[in-house]
């Protein structure tokens, strides 16, 4: 289980950074892509929640 977490936690953080950068760039560009930027920011919140849950799970497993 910890091997899976050591793979998925960095993956979640990389995905989070990529989505954040894409969302900010789309927002700065403006124009008709504002809806896409909003979807990216919603996806960022979802991935951020998943990353947080994975971190908490890893901390819980380390404490056992």
VENTA-V970490 format. One record per residue. N is the residue number from 1. RES is the residue in one letter. PHI is phi in degrees with one decimal (999 if undefined). Layout:
N:RES:PHI ; N:RES:PHI
This chain:
1:X:999 ; 2:X:-68.2 ; 3:X:-66.2 ; 4:X:-64.9 ; 5:X:-65.9 ; 6:X:-68.9 ; 7:X:-89.8 ; 8:X:-79.0 ; 9:X:-65.6 ; 10:X:-62.6 ; 11:X:-61.8 ; 12:X:-65.1 ; 13:X:-70.3 ; 14:X:-65.0 ; 15:X:-61.3 ; 16:X:-62.4 ; 17:X:-66.4 ; 18:X:-62.4 ; 19:X:-65.1 ; 20:X:-63.1 ; 21:X:-64.2 ; 22:X:-61.4 ; 23:X:-65.8 ; 24:X:-67.2 ; 25:X:-63.2 ; 26:X:-66.8 ; 27:X:-65.9 ; 28:X:-66.3 ; 29:X:-68.2 ; 30:X:69.6 ; 31:X:77.0 ; 32:X:-74.0 ; 33:X:-87.4 ; 34:X:-62.5 ; 35:X:-65.6 ; 36:X:-65.8 ; 37:X:-62.3 ; 38:X:-63.6 ; 39:X:-64.1 ; 40:X:-63.7 ; 41:X:-68.8 ; 42:X:-65.6 ; 43:X:-64.9 ; 44:X:-61.5 ; 45:X:-63.5 ; 46:X:-64.2 ; 47:X:-66.2 ; 48:X:-63.6 ; 49:X:-64.9 ; 50:X:-63.6 ; 51:X:-61.8 ; 52:X:-64.6 ; 53:X:-62.7 ; 54:X:-63.6 ; 55:X:-63.5 ; 56:X:-64.4 ; 57:X:-64.4 ; 58:X:-64.2 ; 59:X:-64.4 ; 60:X:-64.1 ; 61:X:-68.2 ; 62:X:-70.0 ; 63:X:-79.6 ; 64:X:-80.1
